[in-house]
Amino acid sequence: MKMLLDSYYREINYLRISITDRCNLRCRYCMPEEGVKLIEHKELLTYEEILKVVEVFARNGISKVRLTGGEPLVRRGVVDLIRGIANTKGIKDLSLTTNGVLLKEYAADLVRAGLRRINISLDTLRPDRFAYITRRDRFKEVWEGIEEAMRCRLRPVKINVVVIKGFNDDEVKDFARLSFTYPLHVRFIEFMPVGEDNGWDNERVVPHSHVMEEIGELGEMIPIRPQDNDGPAKRYYLRGAKGEIGFISPISSHFCALCNRLRLTPDGKIRTCLFSDEEIDIKGALRDSMDDVKLVEVLHQALRAKPEGHRIGDLRFKKCQRGMYAIGG
């Protein structure tokens, strides 16, 4: 397989694909209660177009794909898309991030289509707080979806927790305790400045060192040796636990030097950094002719444009304007 290198000699092998900006929740740090102006349907990449990008990119070095949204399970036909990607030569790792609301309904079909790993975004274990954060009373469905994912033997089932000071940081230990009872991988993620109105402020960021210190009160935290397929999480397990915990720290501990990913938005733009508004159009090349050579040219243009790192904390830093629902987490 070819190796894709950017201008800083990082190997790029990971493509995160947001297939929709629609969502069935209205999380307070992501989307206003009334929703947002959605991308017109005709502007969304079709599944045929997405599969074409995956096929061409896989021939040129991309081996890992994650589907995101918005909420990917609200888009009709997502199981067929997963089947198509799973059967694409060169794709060795296929995963999905969901809010879990529809997961109970879809889990078995997702596994049959070829999905092996899943991440569920969940910021509280308290039903009343869940209803407040998401503006929807659907905690029961999310937890039943998590249970169904484990029953269907998706491995691992990861829980993504965005920790925000004064919002849900009093539940850190409750989430960590899940790893004693279930074979879940709980990931604590620092609050990130994504979207014009997501309420981000550096004072609301809880550094992973503080979260680690609190979890350490539950028992010995034993480091897990990194594996080839690992992302940026620093992984541990608590002695005696069935699952594990991890920390993703884009604010307090930049991992830009190890970044291996590109992002594809629902409307056909490649983003080279989550925190940058620079976008490279690939939809035009797809709809012009679906010519492989043109798609490879766009891929290499993106590699050349990928920055050395984000500038959070720098006076030059400017929050990206697109919300996470339109980028893909």
N, C-alpha and C positions, 0 to 999 in steps of 0.2 A: 504494500500500500504506500501511496505517496505520503510525504510529510509536508504539512503546511506550516510555514514559519512566517511570523510577522516581522516588522522592521526591527524588533528588539530580540529576535531569535527565540521567541516563545513558540512552542508548538501549539497550533490551534486545531483541536480535534472535536470540538463540542459546539453544537448548534441548538439553541433554545428557540422554539417556535411558538409564538402566541397565535392561536387560531381564531380568537374572537376577543372583542373588547366588551362583550356582554357578560353580565354577572347576575346571579340570583340573590346576592347579598349587597349590603350598602355599608361596608366597614368605614368607620368614621375617619380613619387616617388614609383612606384610599379614594372614597367616592362620596359626593354629597347625597343627601337623602332622596332628592328628586332625580338622581341619576345624572348622566352626562350626555352630551351630544355624541351619538354613536356614529361609527363609520358606516357609510352607506353600503348596502349589501353588494352592489356591483363593484365596490372598491376593495372588498375583501378578496384575498387570494382564494381561488378554488382549491379543492383537495387535489385535483389533477396538477395544478401549478405547484402546490406544496410538495407533492411527491416528485415532481420533476426537479425541484431544487435539491431535495434530499438525495435523489439518485445521482445528480451531477456532482454535488459536494462530496458524497460518499466515495466517488471514484477518485477524488482529489485529496482525500485525507480526513474528512469528517467521519468519525466512527461512533459518536455518541449524540443522541437526540433526546430532548425533553420537550413535551408538549405542555403549554401553559395557556392562560387566558389573560384577562377576564377569568371566566370559569369555563374551561374547555368542554366539560360534559354537557353544557347547555347547547352546544352546536350539534345539530342533527348530523348523524353519520360518522361521528368521531370514532366509533369502533372499527369501521371500514378503513378509516385513515390509519389507525394504529396497525391494522393488519397489513396494509400496504407498506408502511415504514418498516415493520418487523421483517418483512420479506425482501427488503432492499439489500442487495449485496453490499457488504462493507459496513453495515450498521451492526455494531456489536452490543450496544447498550441503548435501550429505549425505556424512558420513564415518563411520568406524568405528574403534574402538580394540580391539585384540586382543593376546593374548600370542603369537600366531603358531603355536601347536601344530597347529591344524587348518587353517591358512591355505592350505597347498598343495592340500588337497582342495577348498576352497571358492572360491579366488580367481577362477577363470573365471566361476563362476555369480554371484558378487557383482558382477562387472563387467557381466555381461549384465542383471542386475537393476537396474542404474543407479548402483552405487557408483563413485565416481571417485577418492576419496582414502582413505588408510588409515594408521593409526599402529600400530606394533608396539612393545610394551613389552619391553625387553631390557636387562638391567643388567650383563651380562658377555659377553665374546666367548670365554671359556674354558669348554669343555664340563664340566670337573671342577667349576669354580666355579658354573656354571649348575646342576648337579645339587645342589650344596650350598645355594645360595640358594633354589631352587624346590622342593627335596626330590623332584625328579623328573628323570630322565636323558633329557631330550627336546630338547637343544640342536639336534641334527641336524634334527629335524622343523621347528623354528622357523626355522633358516637356510634350509632348502629352501622354507619358506613365503615368506620374504622374497624369495628368487630368483624364485619363481612370481609374486608380486605385481608385481615389475618386469617379468617376461616378459609378463604380462597388461596391461601399460601402465597400471597404477594410478599416478596422478601427483598429488601426490608420494607416495612411500613414505617415511614418517617413522619414525625409530627414537627411542623415548623412553627415556632413561637417567636413572634416579634415582641421583644421586651421593651416596654416604654415606661419611664419613670412616672409614678403617680397614676398609672393606667392599669397595669397588670403585673407590676414587678413584685407584688406581694404573693404571687402564685408560683414563683420559681421552684420552690421545694415541692409543691404539689405536682408540678409537671415532672420533675426529676424522679419522684416516687413512682411514677407510672412504669419506669424501667424495671422496678422490682417485681411488679405484678404481671407485666406483659412484655413480649419480645419486641417492643417498640424502640425506635431510634428517635430520641427527642433532640431537636436542634434549636438552640437558643440563638436568635438572630438580632443583631443590633438594629435599632430604628434608623432607616436610611432616608436621605433627602430626595425622594422621587415624587414628582408631581407638584404642580404649582400651589395647590392648597391642601397638602397633606398634614399641615401642622407641625412639620419637623422643626426642631430647635435642638441645638447641641446639648442644652441642659436636660433634655428629655431622653438622651441616649444613656443607657445603662451599660457601661463597659463590661466585656466578657469577664474581666478579672474579678469584678464585683459579684457577678453571677456564679463564677467558679467558687469563690470564697463561701458564698452562702450554701451552695450544694455540698461543699466539702464537710459541712456540719452533719450531713446524713451518713457519712462513712468515707472510707478510703476511695479516692478517685484514681483509677489505674489507667495510664495512657494506652491507647490502641495503636499499634504500628500502622502507619499509612499504607494503603494498598493502591495498586495502579489506577483503579477506577475512582478513587476518592476525589471529592471536590475540595473546597477550601476549608471545610470544617476540621477543627481540632477535636479528636474523638477520645472518649474515655468510657469506662464503665465503673459503676459502683460495685464494690465487692459483694457478691451474692445476687447481683441483678440478672434478670433474663434479657434485658435489652441494653441499650447504651445511651449516652448523652454526647452532645457535641456543641461546638461554639463557632458561629460564623461572625466574624468581626471586621466588617469593611470600614468601620470608622476608627476604632481604637488600634487596630492592627492590620494595616493594609496588606492585601495579598495580590496586589496588581502584578508583581513580578512573576507570579505563577498563573496568571489568568490565561485560560485556554479556550475562551468562548466567543462566539458571535451570537447575536440575537436577530430573529426575523419577526417583524411586526405583522399584525393581521392584514395590513394594507400594503404589504410588500416592500418594506424598507429594512435594510440591514443596519443594525446599530452595533457599533464596535465596543461601546462602553455603556453600562447601565446609566451612568451619571452624566452623559454627554448628549446634547441634542443633535449632534451630527448624524445624519442618516444617508444611506446610499440606496438609491432606487434599484430594485431588481424586477419589480412588476413590469416596468416598461420593456425590459429585455424578454421577459416571459411572454408578454402579450404581443410583442412585435413578431417573434418567430419561434420562440422556445428553442433557439439555437444554442447548443451546448457550449460553443466557443464563447458566445456573448455572456453566458452565465458564469463561465470560468473567469472571464475578464472582470466581471463585477466582484466575484469572490476575491480576486487578487487586489482589486481596488480597495476592498474593505480591509484586507490585511495591511496594505500600505497606510491606511488611514487610522488604524487602531492605535490609540495613544499609549504612552508609556505607563500612565496611571491617572487616576482621578485626582482632583485638587481640593477635596474636602478639607477644610481647615486652612486653606490658602486664601488670601485676600482676593485672588483671581477667580475663586470658585463661584459658579452660578448654578443654582438648582435647575435640573432639566425640567422642561415644561410638561412633557407627556406624563400622565399618571401611570402607575404600575399596571393598571388594568389594560392599558393600550400598548404596553411594552412586553409584558411577560416577565414574571419574577425569576 
